[in-house]
Amino acid sequence: MTKTSHGQGRWWGRWATVALCTSSFAHAETTRVGLAPDLETLARAETMTATARGGIALLYNPAGVARWTVNAKLVEYYTLVDQETQDISKKAEKRASEGLPPDLGEAYALLGSGKALSFETGVGLLSLQVPVAATHGFAYGRATVQRVTDAESVERYEMETLLHGGAAAGLAFSIGPWSLGWSRYYLVRSRLLLNPSVVEAEDMAARIDAGTLAPEDIEHQRFARLELGNALGNNFGLLWQPIEDNPTGLGAAVLNAGGTRFVRRPLVEGERAQKADAAITKFADENGIAIENPEPLKEMINVGATVGYGGELGDLLIATLGVDHHDVGGATIPEANRTTAAAELGFHFPDKLAMLTAYKFKLASSKYTYHVGFLGAKGVVGVREAEESAYSFQYAFHAGMEGISPLKLTVQHYVRESMAGVNRRRGYGLDLSFTLIL
């Protein structure tokens, strides 16, 4: 056995801690319908079929693009983590800063109690929309682990690290109260699955603590699987909204129409894509892991209904109530978890009031008058049947100079509760958008 240096041993120790602080889509209790939900969508338990608007509509119901005016979101970021994972990660970072290997005992104890530890993050980029077309860039990551007993009664840790990103573009048009939409997306997905037995994992942890574990000593191919692939897919949507400038209506969407299949070769050429592919291939080669294509994304049919008032940027009051049924007649989501419901209530300052109440100031080095002000707030709550409940609070601010506000910043706080009582997940998000307040 090769003796590792203290620095290398600490690196592998931190890798093991991250793995333990990060269940796969197949094994986790959390359902995901869209490829890359934003934080408000998660708070709604993805009740989006009759409500989707902005660039995110391309991933849930492209027909929503036709029912929104102009929207330009530059960037959005959020991160979600359960409290137990956060505590363990902080302790690991502290021990690493002191030159000590991580203490995995607490993580093992939590997993033994049935908790699924997780970390989730998402990024939206250049989400642009006009009444008939939209684009949306996205990236999504998730790292999870839980302790399970397999069919042969062997206790294992099932770990997953999922990273995917891409872009979507679409068109939509309206005829009276009806809207039709189509979107096409490009997706790159990388997924690392690990399922070592509890005995194997504890043995590796002991060797890490002793500083005697080197990368070449780990036989990853015995319990690791690496997926990497590229795919092009289509979504179609239908929306009926009988009242002008009102969110009340019915929606239906076909996501991943006909099924979306991955291929190993890049479908879009680019230097960054080639570098990422090369890095993952190198990792697989060095660790003796074969690269496989990700499993196809199955077609999913969703239907939904919404009643409410407001929702447009100029509306003072925003109030909606919606319900969705996902995966109609399909087999992707368990029957018990297909129904979701969501409600939102908030307010939005009119432009004149937003400017009147803004705080104005000058910088010593500038002749211009700058300002920041409050724009509105909203609460959102969502429930997925027999699985989860969630809520979020959003606070919107505007900023600019000389009586014009071109920027809007939204801050969000999110809490998700598992109905199984397994864990509680919290998160925060920020998004920066273009606006025009005079």
Stockholm file with secondary structure:
# STOCKHOLM 1.0

chainA/1-438         MTKTSHGQGRWWGRWATVALCTSSFAHAETTRVGLAPDLETLARAETMTATARGGIALLYNPAGVARWTVNAKLVEYYTLVDQETQDISKKAEKRASEGLPPDLGEAYALLGSGKALSFETGVGLLSLQVPVAATHGFAYGRATVQRVTDAESVERYEMETLLHGGAAAGLAFSIGPWSLGWSRYYLVRSRLLLNPSVVEAEDMAARIDAGTLAPEDIEHQRFARLELGNALGNNFGLLWQPIEDNPTGLGAAVLNAGGTRFVRRPLVEGERAQKADAAITKFADENGIAIENPEPLKEMINVGATVGYGGELGDLLIATLGVDHHDVGGATIPEANRTTAAAELGFHFPDKLAMLTAYKFKLASSKYTYHVGFLGAKGVVGVREAEESAYSFQYAFHAGMEGISPLKLTVQHYVRESMAGVNRRRGYGLDLSFTLIL
#=GR chainA/1-438 SS CCCCCHHHHHHHHHHHHHHHTCCCTTTSSCCCCSSSCCHHHHHTTTCCTTTCCSGGGGGTCGGGGGGCCCEEEEEEEEEEEEHHHHHHHHHHHHHHHTTCCCCTHHHHHHHHTTCCEEEEEEEEEEEEEETTEEEEEEEEEEEEEEEEECTTSCEEEEEEEEEEEEEEEEEEEEETTEEEEEEEEEEEEEEEEECCBHHHHHHHHHHHHTTCCCGGGCCGGGTEEEEEEEEEEEEEEEEECCSTTCCCEEEEEEESTTCBCCBSSCSSCCHHHHHHHHHHHHHHHHTTCCEECCCCBCCEEEEEEEEEECCSTTCSEEEEEEEEECSTTCSSSCGGGCEEEEEEEEEECCHHHHHHTCEEEECTTCSSEEEEEEEEEEEEEEEETTTEEEEEEEEEEEEEETTEEEEEEEEEEEEEEETTSSCEEEEEEEEEEEEEEC
#=GC SS_cons         CCCCCHHHHHHHHHHHHHHHTCCCTTTSSCCCCSSSCCHHHHHTTTCCTTTCCSGGGGGTCGGGGGGCCCEEEEEEEEEEEEHHHHHHHHHHHHHHHTTCCCCTHHHHHHHHTTCCEEEEEEEEEEEEEETTEEEEEEEEEEEEEEEEECTTSCEEEEEEEEEEEEEEEEEEEEETTEEEEEEEEEEEEEEEEECCBHHHHHHHHHHHHTTCCCGGGCCGGGTEEEEEEEEEEEEEEEEECCSTTCCCEEEEEEESTTCBCCBSSCSSCCHHHHHHHHHHHHHHHHTTCCEECCCCBCCEEEEEEEEEECCSTTCSEEEEEEEEECSTTCSSSCGGGCEEEEEEEEEECCHHHHHHTCEEEECTTCSSEEEEEEEEEEEEEEEETTTEEEEEEEEEEEEEETTEEEEEEEEEEEEEEETTSSCEEEEEEEEEEEEEEC
//
